Amino acid sequence: MQTDSNDREPQVAAREDIIYEQRSNEFRSLNTFFWQIPLIMMTLNGGLWYAVATLEVAPSVQRLMLWFAAGANIVMAIALVRLRSVMGDLLERIRTYEGRDKPKTDKVILALFCGLFLVAALGAMIASRAPEQNFLKAANAAKALKAASPSPAKPVPAFPPRSEPGSQPQPKPQQAPAPTNEVPPAEAAS
């Protein structure tokens, strides 16, 4: 139940209102971080998996990148649990001030995010066991595309090649006369 400011001393009421406002602002800030962490991890995972699949590196380097992805997912799951714990304490104090009860299911999103992080970590660990088998097709496909692409045409030089001193000058190729719209004089007279 929310306390009425008339039941409290004016200085205490003003102080509690300020504390409430600060807690609310801090909760908003932490909530922003809470929703940004999964987006950051999706970007990191996508970049690492893309690098492992497309870069031509040794299997040991691929394995290290996948282990890093798995470790980062586990660390971020732990960080997310800790962040949510701090948010829970703040939320409990905010709700106490407002006179509201604690909800029954307040950590569903946390469980879903952590579950996704752990599945991504497990996938990276499984793929790291034999990256040369898991990512060989992608590397071979990239090589095949590179080999199949037509080679670029050689540029035509703007100037004719120079002749070496003491060598025979090369004859200039004859050019066809440019077509004109003029009528020859013999045809014009008829």
KAPE-V450328 format. One record per backbone hydrogen bond with DSSP energy under -1.0 kcal/mol. NH is the residue of the N-H (numbers start at 1). CO is the residue of the C=O. Records with the same first field share a line. If there is no record, write none. Layout:
NH->CO  CO
This chain:
7->4
13->9
14->10
15->11
16->12
17->13
18->14
19->15
20->16
21->17
22->18
23->19
24->20
25->21
26->22
27->23
28->24
29->25
30->26
31->27
32->28
33->29
34->30
35->31
36->32
37->33
40->36
41->37
42->38
43->39
44->40
45->41
46->42
47->43
48->44
49->45
50->46
51->47
52->48
53->49
54->50
55->51
57->55
62->58
63->59
64->60
65->61
66->62
67->63
68->64
69->65
70->66
71->67
72->68
73->69
74->70
75->71
76->72
77->73
78->74
79->75
80->76
81->77
82->78
83->79
84->80
85->81
86->82
87->83
88->84
89->85
90->86
91->87
92->88
93->89
94->90
95->91
96->92
97->93
98->94
99->95
100->95
111->107
112->108
113->109
114->110
115->111
116->112
117->113
118->114
119->115
120->116
121->117
122->118
123->119
124->120
125->121
126->122
127->123
128->124
129->126
133->130
134->130
135->131
139->135
140->136
141->137
142->138
143->139
144->140
145->141
146->142
147->143
148->144
149->145
167->164
188->184
189->185
